[in-house]
Amino acid sequence: MSTAIIIEGGSSLSAEQLAAQYLFSDDGVIYVSFDETISATSSKRSWWDYVLAYTDTLIEPEFAVVPLGHAKTQVIIQEAPRTDPNTPRTTLDGESSGIYRSSWLTYDDGTLERGDPQDYTIEIAADAHHESSSFAGSSEAGWTGVAFHELGHALGLEHPHESGDGDVDAAIDTNGTVMSYVDAIDSDGNPAFTPLDIQALQQLHGHETGARSTPVEGVSLLSDSGNHDLNRTWKTPSLSVQFEGGSTIQEPTSGTSTARLVFTRYDGDLSEAASVLIDFDRHEDLNWYGKDGDHQDFFHDVLLDNAVFETGLRAEFAAGQRTVSIEIDIVANADAEADEWLDITARASRDPDYFQQAPSEPLRLTVTETAVSRSSLVIDAPRTTLSEGDEAFLITVSDKADAGKTLYWSASGDGLTSRDLVSGQLQGSGTIDDDGVFVWSQLISRDGVAENQETMNVAFFRDAARTTQLGSATALQITASEAVPTLISSRFTRTGGQDILVGSHSGLPVQLANPGSIRNLSVTVRHDPAALLLDTSHPVSLDPTLEEAGWNITASHADTSTHQLTVNLSGTSDLPVDPVTNQATLLQLKASVNSDASTGSTSMLSVSGQVDADNTLNGSSSTQLVGLLGDSDGDGKHSVSDAISTLRHIVGLEHDLAAFPGVEPRLVMDVNEDGSIGVSDAIEILRKIVGLSDDQRLQSPTLA
């Protein structure tokens, strides 16, 4: 999907447009202020700090908070009451939850100029919680979702349904972009920018390389102000509905029997209260009555809570509560009857629905005259087809009398190994809770191994020896994830003889995308010595993040005849990944570009690997660009325009090199290699054009 649908005015914004109308990089920093409506100790301020800190990890500029009225302020963040005529500057009209306002000047020649700093504001309504229904009912998540939306506007994004710039997608919902007006239950519970948003933001502001910018004196970067929990999510849970002990019950000959209907929330955030509406339907011969009513002795069949007949019945979850139940009394009857039934349908109590997944079909309770052997364990499998990376759930319901007892489980199947589960365990146990419920869950590994579909059979037992199985095993189908682990060699641009340092790394990084639960792997790096030279004494080192996670290099071998380096790595925990890119940096190669390397694009490096010594990892090669020192336009030769470009950089008329995107200009323009760009570099380019050697000088004409 094209980022153009959410970039204001088309597929891109110029640096001039960003500087005039939006937030922009001011020497690597974006400066924001809060006014008096958001105090430094308020919950809204901490929520805003989370929004800004999260965004800081995505784009290259850093965020810094400055006092109101500071000369560097690019936007003032405010909390706005709705339709309060006494505070017109911080008032939102109608049903608006937030707004970004800006003001700029446009001259006749098309030049843009930033307007009054006071006119650049982000306002969020104090009660902007309507998005909470997408995030398990959390007011915090709903509010921050609005904040991400308005910050997106301030960074240059638009609504996807806006068609004034010729691109439009009115159907995409909030799972596709936070800029959408089409609300949907959030699939992962994260109110932050989506992958499409991130791609658009990085297109406008550059991706985070790890390079650290320095703010003006007296100002600290937001990233230095404290730890921010950037992994917090508010995923809407799913719902399971089952009858305890099975869906068939015998009508007693005296007294009452009780069928208990159990509602379980799982796979999500349970910190908010929730409710489920319950609808009933019945067999034509089945009689029902309120439990608190004075029914006649001849009455028989079913007694329900009186709320069914008065206000409608609900299953109410308190905050933090996982399981609730309702009881249906089956009344004694000595007469012989045919089987009867009662249908129960769970229905959302709000729109959009609170639950990610919930039963849509009625659940039938059959009341029979025939004695039945009710199972002591009912197993509900909300999903029986899973992908690697999914969480598998089984909800078991037994009698309340089983509360506190231990339930044992095992998983088996052709080709199934402990590596297929993140826990690494194919057997385990758990305790049945006070409601007779045990929720079994296991995260399926992205194990980096190409496999056909596997079947995992999960069985439950009463004893640790697993000789007494309860019910039948449940079969779960596991398919390989599309996001397979892939080794990546970073792209870079350097000129001949230069060391290769990429971003904030101490060398040339080798990364692994979608690593999953790999614990042992081997990486092989092949290089072209005509273009790239590895350090002969210490060519490779483990990335510091892996050292901190308990990983180490167990062996390495350099083969100079085939120009390849093989490194074996192992660890006791999952590889640490970037939460945005899902990539782990494995190694840092100490390398440089051969001083005799030909200029232009060349494939000088490739990586491949194996997992556990017997399963091949996807590898990749990357095309690097070897530049000619001083050739700023990338045409492979020195020209007067290169010298002019150097002078324009010196006086600040140019900042980046179009031919070398993302490359620090000094790496290409510092011809005399003194660590800076100066007039002497432009002169050196002119000397090369006219063919003067180092011991020759440009001659000035002599006047007679």
Secondary structure, 3 states (H helix, E strand, C coil): CCHHHHECCCCCCCHHHHHHHCCCCECCEEEEEECCCCCCCCHHHHHHHHHHHHHHCCECCEEEECCCCCCCCCEEEEEECECCCCCHHHCECCCCCEEEECCEEECCCCCEEECCHHHCEEEEECCCCHHHHHCCCCHHHHHHHHHHHHHHHHCCECCCCCCCCCCCCCCCCCCCCCCCCCCCCCCCCCCCCCHHHHHHHHHHHCECCCCCCCCCCCCCEHHHCCCCCCCCCCCCCEEEEEECCCCEEECCCCCEEEEEEEEEEECCCCCCCEEEEEEEEECCCCCEEECCCCCCCCCCEEEECCHHHHCCEEEEECCCCCEEEEEEEEECCCCCCCCEEEEEEEEECCCCCCCCCCCCCCEEEEEECCCCCCCCCEEECCCCEEECCCEEEEEEECCHHHCCCEEEEEEECCCCCHHHECCCCCEEEEECCCCCEEEEEEEECCCCCCCCCEEEEEEEECCCCCCCECCCCEEEEEECCCCCCEEEECCCEEECCCECCCCCCCCEEEEEECCCCCCEEEEEEEECCCCEEECCCCCEEECHHHHHCCCEEEEEEEECCCCEEEEEEECCCCCCCCCCCCEEEEEEECEEECCCCCCEEEEEEEEEEEECCCEEEEEEEEEEEEECCCCCCCCCCCCHHHHHHHHHHHCCCCCCCCCCCCCCCHHHHCCCCCCCCCHHHHHHHHHHHHCCCCCCCCCCCCCC
